[in-house]
Amino acid sequence: MPVTLIYEDTPSTVASAAAHGEELWLSLADLQAATGWEWKPQGVCRGEVCVPLPPGRHDEFVAPDERFNVAAFARYLDHPVVHDDAEQVWLIGEAATARRDALRSLVAPDFRLPDLDGKLHALSDYRGKKVLLLSWASW
C-alpha cells in the first residue's frame, strides 16, 4: 500500500515505502525524491549539508536491501514524527530548535486566508504595515 509522506509541508506518495511500527523505510531513490536527502559515503546529504550517522548505529538507518529509515533519521535530527497507520500517512515536522528560533524572532509566520468574497489574502502582503488579527473559536 502506498504511503503519503509529508516532509517540509510537501506531500509525496511513496509506493515502495515500508512502514514497520515507528519506522518508515524508503528506497534511496524515494528518499531523495520525497525529502531531498541523499545517502552518500560521508553520510546523508542535502545540498552542501551532510549529516554523518552516529558510529555503531548504521543498521538503525540503512537496511541491507539499501532502504533508508527516514523516521529514525528525522528523530535523530530532532524532528517530530507522527503517523496514521490506518491512512498510511506520515508527517515529519519542523525541528524544535527551528520553531523556537522562529518564536523568538517575533515575526509572525506567513499564512493565507480567504475574505468573505473568497479572495485570498496573505499576511506577507501586509509586511511593513500595521495589522490587527482577530480570531474567534466556539469552544
N, C-alpha and C positions, 0 to 999 in steps of 0.2 A: 504494500500500500504506500503511495507517495506521501511524503512528509512536507508540510509547509514550514519553512524556516524563516523567521522574521529577524533580520540582523541589521542593525542601524536603521530601523524603520523601513527597510526594504524587504518585501516578501519574495521568497523564491520557492518554487515547487521542486523538490528533490526526489526523483523517482527511485533512485538506488539507495536512499538512506536506510539505515538500520537502527532502530531505537530499542535499547535494552535497559529498562529501568530508568535510571537518571542519566544514562549515557546516550549520545547521538553520534553514530559513526557515519562518516561521509567518505566517498571516494576522493582521492586527491584532486581530481578534475572538478568534482562538485564542490569541494571545499573552496577552491579558488573562484568558481563561478558564483557561489552563494555569498561568500564573505570577503573575497579579495585577498585572503591569506593563502600563502603557498608554502608547501613543505620543501625545504632545501636542506642540504647537509649542515649548514650553520644554525638551523632552527626553522621556525615558522616566520615567514617574512611577508610584509605588505609594503610595497614600495621600497623605501630606503630603511624601513624599520624591521629589524629581525629580533625575534624573541627566542633565545636558546631554551630548550627544555631542561628542566632540572635533572641533575645527574641521578641515575638509578631509577628514573620514572618514565623512561622511553615507552615501555609497554602500556602505560596508562593512556598514552596519547596516540601511538601508532600501532596498529594491529599487523600481524604477519601478512595479511592479504592487502596491505597498503591502504587501509582505511584509516581515517583520522577522527579522533574523538573530539569533535568541536565543542561539546558541552564541558568536558574536562578542561579544555584549553580556555574557554570563556571563564570558568570558575577560577582557574589559575591567574587570569588577568583581573580578577575581582569584578567580573560582570555577573549580574544575576541571571539565572537560567530558570525559566518556567516552561511547563509543557502541559498539554491536554492530550492524554492518551487516546481518548475516545475520538477526537477530531484530528489527531496526528498533527498538531500544531506546536511548534517550539518557538519561543521568543528569547532572544539574548538581549538583555537590556544594557543601558549605559553604565559604565563603571561608577561606583560610589564616589570616587575621587573627582571624576569629571562633573558629576552632578553637584557635589559640594562646592567645587570651584565656580560653577555657574551660579549657584545661590549666593555665594559671597560677592559676586560681581555686581549684584543688584540690577542686572539687566534682565528684563522680562523675556522669556523665550517667545519666539515668533509663533503665531497661530493665525488661522483663517476661520472666519465665521460669516455666515450669510446675514444680511439685514432682512427686514420684513418683505422686501421685494425680491429676495433671492440673490441679490448681488453680493459677491464675496468681498470681504474686507480683511486685509492682513494687518496685524499690529505694526509690521515693518513699514507699511505705507505712511504711518504717522510718526516715524522717528524724528526727533527734534521738536516735536510739538507736545503740548500737554494733553494727556489722555486720561479720561476718567472711565474706569472699568467697573461696571456693576454686575453682580451675579446674584442669582436667587435659586434657592432649592426648596423643594416642598417637604423635605424630611426635617 
